[in-house]
Amino acid sequence: MRSDFGKIMSIKGQVVEIEFKGEKPRLKNLLILKGDPDIRFEVYASSGINTFYCLALSRTNRLFRGAQVENTRSSIMFPVGDSLLGRVVDIYGRPIDASGDIKTDKAYPIHKNSLGRLKILTKQEILETGIKVIDIFTPIVKGGKMGLFGGAGVGKTILLTEVLHNIVGREKEKAVSVFAGVGERSREGLELYEALKGSGVHGRSALILGQMGENASVRFLAAYSAVTLAEYFRDDQKKDVLFFIDNVYRFAQAGNELSTLTSNIPSEDGYQSTLESEMADFHERLASTTEAAISTIEAIYVPADDLLDHGVQSIFPYLDNVVVLSRNLYQEGILPAIDILSSNSTTLSRQTVGDYHFETAVVAKSILKKAESLERIVSLVGEAELSSEDQVIYKRAKKIKNYMTQRFFVAEGQRGTGGVYVNLKTAIQDLNGIIKGKFDHVPDNKFMFIGSTAEIKAQGT
């Protein structure tokens, strides 16, 4: 047997143990089955002196003990270039959208080190989304990272899609977007593709999918393939990149499945011992340089609505903005169902957003906090038993909460109403008006799903 050939020793799910008696492969090397180059493996970890755990990147029903495997001596290469814009591809860059072949001249390895310190961007510039509650309370900065946290069915994906629609639509001449679908349904990928196509911005977007039906190896590596394409646009083309991923928790979950199959001892919380290093390896590549920025929006599934779950907690250190979606608000019909008091942002500061924006947001949050403490009293004895001062605060809090609802462009087909984009200046002025009592005479329900308070005035209220 040649020195760069190995032999399959065992097959356990998507993990294959391969023995190399000659030259040993490096971690992350791509291996192919002798006689069938479409069956591929990635070297994942050492299992002994001469044996390695490898991730099977395709079906394993054609594998057998003793089959020969060849080391390609390189990692998985992902094709890069403008030809991927407007396309949907798998982790190898192969099209899955029935729109023909993709021709590119370059291909980059999906595994690489993060940037050196000297190239990192430190300047802060607000990136407006047109979504009131986000722009006011958790503003995104160019090159920053935002996480959308929520359990199943509270609107994470549709919020992520609306942010993508609004930002890409406004920045399409200056930026490109890369979307990584990790462990989510194929239906959601199709809905996103159709939404982008309908709004005319899909030609500036590339979608890389490792959907729910794929094995854990493909789901895990889909995130790295997407990051590789984002790095190409940032480093080679010097373009600003909007990077979207749905869902980061599924990335952690796929890593946990692979760790279990390779017989690694889990940490006390049940997750893989390498979880933190995997999160760091992924997030630190999503950095911005002095020449171009990668702005990241991440959807994070929260199992059993438990934000203290360790898989969820491992993501927090890399985020500038934490947006928490509430099931209670969703059931009340408050959409987007963002819990303003549970959400936080390092970018909501005087230095970044200015005094007027900062003070308006802080006062609004204090009103909502006070109203939350009054909720129990109201539920027991009624709103009329509050002091006149507390009644004013309670009513204004309701108006603030209702004003933060919004009609989405990407939900037009479901709700039958047109979407609305609200610029930050208008949203801040309207919120300040509610705080100052300019709308105390207006019923609470008039603030539901309006764009700006100008719509109330147009109704003659």
Secondary structure, 3 states (H helix, E strand, C coil): CCCCEEEEEEEECCEEEEECCCCCCCCCCEEEECCEEEEEEEEEEECCCCEEEEEECCCCCCCCCCCEEEECCCCCEEEECHHHCCCEECCCCCECCCCCCCCCCEEEECCCCCCCHHHECCCCCEECCCCHHHHHHCCEECCCEEEEEECCCCCHHHHHHHHHHHHHHHHCCCEEEEEEEECCCHHHHHHHHHHHHHCCCHHHEEEEEECCCCCHHHHHHHHHHHHHHHHHHHHCCCCEEEEEEECHHHHHHHHHHHHHHCCCCCCCCCCCCCHHHHHHHHHCCCCCECCCCEEEEEEEECHHHCCCCHHHHCCHHHCCEEEEECHHHHHHCCCCCECCCCCEECCCCHHHHCHHHHHHHHHHHHHHHHHHHHHHHHHHHCHHHCCHHHHHHHHHHHHHHHHCCCCCHHHHHHHCCCCCCCCHHHHHHHHHHHHHCCCCCCCHHHHCCCCCCHHHHHCCC
